[in-house]
Amino acid sequence: MRAHFILYVQNQGASAAFYRVVLGAEPTLDVPGMTEFTLSDGVVLGLMPEAGIARLLADTFAPARPGGFRAELYLVVSDPAAFHARALATGARELSALAPRDWGADVAYVLDPDGYVLAFAGGA
């Protein structure tokens, strides 16, 4: 089984550029309507323009309301401080600095340009 986590974004090109820097990786697919980054075997992060999903789902789709968090992408990485720093340098807004958490991991939280929470975790 493979899992694709698809984020609906306002601007595919800008979001792809952001994730290129933050993930330190090139997309495995980058075509009009979808950019994908392979995160590990069987796990893919997709970036789809909101306009594209609105066309696919017609009248049933509405973008998330401004002001609220849309979703969280929790990434367990070898160097959470480096990912956190790249995200901030690329335009993310810091929500919480890298710190030990109750569940045994050191985690930093940022908000990406589309309103998604990114967590960079090390440890457990």
Secondary structure, 3 states (H helix, E strand, C coil): CCEEEEEEECCHHHHHHHHHHHHCCCCCEEECCEEEEEEECCEEEEEEEHHHHHHHHHHHCCCCCCCCCCCEEEEECCCHHHHHHHHHHCCCEEEEEEEECCCCEEEEEEECCCCCEEEEEEEC
